[in-house]
Amino acid sequence: MKRTPTYLFFFILWGFLLPNNGSAQEVEFGFNVDYGNFKMESFRNYQDYVQGASLSGITPKINDDFPAFFNYGISVGWLFSNGKAIGIKLGYQSTGGKTSYSDYSGDFLSEQLMSSTKMSFYGRTSLKSNPNLSFSVELGAMRSYLDLTESFRILDFQESTNFNLESDGLFSSMDIGYSISINEFFITPSLGYEFNFTNQVFHLKDNVDAKLELPTSDEAKPDWSGWRIGIEMKIKI
């Protein structure tokens, strides 16, 4: 229930961006590339736990700590005469974590490869004082995927496990962009932030009751929240 005010805020804000008058004049198709960081607090805590466990006297090294990475998306929207636009976006993002150790007697690996696909509705409005400057909000759903691998080898003994899990959730994002027009093409650099509202605990793809449990006190949920800096290329028809 504590999330209700947040949901309400974004729905009201997105509703404000909807065209309340004017007619659709053009259709826009877009492709965007963003570079962003990700919160992923529960899985970062898990990496710290693995590193601090000192398995059999060894201390694994954190090689990848869910670093910032590129995200991609495509969109189609409708432009209105009052400077507003609405549309649909599809997106993809990925990151991962890796903790490992290796010497002459054996090796250890804990790897979490994570990705997500997104579908959202967006609303955008241009400032009357500067039509090139715009503010937009997205509301949508995402599905996250986790490829979890744990393995170790000591001399001739080796053991490995691998699980493919998923989690559904909701998200929203806000950004400010500045459009540069070249004939029918528009290039829009932007800066924004993505919020994750609710995400399920990761579970097996074919069994929602088989949930991942971490040895820490954290729930095994993805959190893609973070800053986004990007560029979008659009064509208007």
N, C-alpha and C positions, 0 to 999 in steps of 0.2 A: 504493500500500500504506500510506502514512502516514496515510490517512484511516480505516483499519480501526478503531483504538481509538475514534474519534469515533462511527462507525456503531454499534459494539458498545455504547457508553455509552448512546446514545439508545434502542436496541432494548431493553436491559435496563431502562431507566427507564420506557419505555412499557409493557413487560411487567408491571412492578410496579403500574402503574395499572389493569391489566385486572382485572375482577371475578373473584375466586377462589372466592367463595361468594355466596350470596344469589340472588334471582330478579329478573328484569326486571319492574318494576312499572308504569313509565310510559314514554311516548315523548315526546321533546322536539323541537320545531322551532325553529330560531333564525335570526336575521339579525344580522350584525355589521358595524359600520363602524369601521375602524382608521385612525389617522393615523401614518405612519411615515417614517423616513428610509432611504436606500439607499446602500450602499457604492459600487458602480459605479466602482471605482478605475481600471480599464483605460480606460474611456471618458472619465473626468475627465482622465486623463493625455493622452489624444488631443486633448481640447479645449485643453489647455495647449500641446500641440505646434502645433496650428493657429494659435492666437493668437500664438505666438512665431515663426512662420514668416515673418511680415512679407511677405506676398505682394505683389510689385511695389511694395514700399515702403509698404504699408498695414498697419495692425495691427487685425485683427478684434476685436470685443468679445464676450465670453461673456455671452449674455443669460439662458440657463437652464443650470444646472449640476446636472442630475438632482436637483431639489429634493424634499423630503419632500412626500407627497401622501396622499390618502385611498385606502383599500383597502376592498373590499366582499366579503362572503361569506354563504353560506347553509349550514345544517347540519341534519342529522337524527340523533338519538341515542336510546339506550336507558338509562334510569335503573334502578339496582339498589338493593335494600333496604339494602345496606351502605354507601351514600353514594357509590358509584362510578358512572361513566358511560362509555360508549364510543359512537362514532358516526363519521359521514362528513361532511366539509366540502368545499365548492366555493368557490373564491375568485378574485378578479380584482384586479390592481394595475397602476399605470401611472406613468410619469415620463418625462423626456426631457431632451435637451441641445440647445442652439442657440448657434452662434457666427456672427456676421454683421458686415457692414460695408457702408455705403452712402454715396455722395456723388454729385455732379453727373455724374461720368463713368462711373459703373457701380456694381455691388453684388456682394457675395459672401455665400453662405449655406452653412453646414454644419449639418445638423439630424439628430438621432437621436431618433425617437419610439419609446419602448419600453413594452411591456406584457407581462403574463403571466397565464395561467390556471393554477389549481392544483386538485389533488384530494388529499385527505389523510384519514387515519384519526386520530382523537383519543381520548385516554384522560384522564379527569378524576377526581379524588378530593377529597372535602370533609374538612376537619379535624374530628376528633371533638369537640375542645374548642370549635370555632366552626363549625358546619355552613354558615354563609354564606360562609366563606372557603374558596377552592378553588385547587388547583394542577392545571394541565393540560399535556399534551405532544401535539404533532402530528408525524406522519411522513407525507411524501407526495412526489408528483412534480409538476413544473411544466413548462410549455412557455412559453418567452419569445419575443416577436416584436419585430423591429426594422425600422422603416421609415426607411431611410437615404437622405437627399437631400443632394447636393452640387451647387451651381450658382454660376456667376459670369457677369457681364455687363460688358463694357468697350465703351462707345459702342454701336456697332451689332452687335458680336459677342457672342453668348450661347451658353453650353453648360450642360447640366444632365444629371445622372444620378440614377436612383432605383432602389433595391434593396429588396426585401422578404425578410427573412431570419428564421430561427427557430433555437432552441436548446432542447434538453431537459435537465432536471436534477432533482436531488433536494434536498429541504429538510426542516428540522425547526424547530419553534418551541416555546418554553416560556412560560407566563404565569401570573400570579397574579391572581385575580379575587375580587370581593366581590358577592354576589347580594342584591338587594333584591326582595322578593316583593310583588306586588299581585294578589291573588286567584290566578288560574291563570297570570298573567304574571310573568316574572322579568326584571329589568334588572341586567346585570352589567358594571360598569366593570372594566377590566383593564389590566395593564402587563406587557409581555413582550418577547422578542427572537426574531427569526427568523434562522436559520442556513442558508446555502446550502452544500451539500456538494460536489456535482460539477455542472458545467454544461458542455455542449458549446460549442465555438467556433461562433459564428453561421455559418450556411450558407444557401444558397438553398433555398427550400422544396421545389423539385423536384429538387435535386441536392445530396446531403449531402457530396459531395467538393468542391464549389465553396465554399470557406470564406473568410470575411472575414479579411483581413490588415491590421493597423494599422501605420502607419509607425514607431510606437514599439516598444519591446521587449515590450510587453504582448500577451497573447492576447485576442482579441476575444470575451470571455465576459461574460455578465451576472452581476451579483452583487447580489441583492436583500437581502442581510444588513443588519439594522438593528433599531432599537428600534421597538416598536409600543405605542401607547396607544389604547385603544378602548372601545367599549361594545357589548354584545350584548343583544338582546331575544329572549327565549324564551317559548314557550308549552308547557305540559306537558299531555298528554292521558292 
